Amino acid sequence: MKKRIYIASFFVFIIDLLSKFVISKTLVPLKEYFIIPKFFYICSVNNTGGAWSIMSGYTIIFILIAIGVLYYIFKYINGLH
């Protein structure tokens, strides 16, 4: 079970990185690219904060929070809780 969680997490992480890389290298910022007309489109926007640029410029805080969350996830998965 643990191994499947690690593998699934790894693949989700890789897909997330690849999609962000492809979008950042191929799309013009702020231009809308319609995938399904009048329903679904992609637009490249840079954001240094959280959702909707909350706490923009506080990247170190987000890094520390992410490290803490990962620590507790791995601690829980490994049964050390």
PEDADA-V235081 format. One record per backbone hydrogen bond with DSSP energy under -0.5 kcal/mol. NH is the residue of the N-H (numbers start at 1). CO is the residue of the C=O. Records with the same first field share a line. If there is no record, write none. Layout:
NH=CO + CO
This chain:
5=1
6=2
7=3
8=4
9=5
10=6
11=7
12=8
13=9
14=10
15=11
16=12
17=13
18=14
19=15
20=16
21=17
22=18
23=19
24=20
25=21
26=22
27=23
30=44
31=28
33=42
34=32
35=40
36=40
39=36
40=36
42=33
44=28 + 31
45=43
50=54
53=50
54=51
56=53
57=48
58=55
61=58
62=58
63=59
64=60
65=61
66=62
67=63
68=64
69=65
70=66
71=67
72=68
73=69
74=70
75=71
76=72
77=73
78=74
79=76
80=75
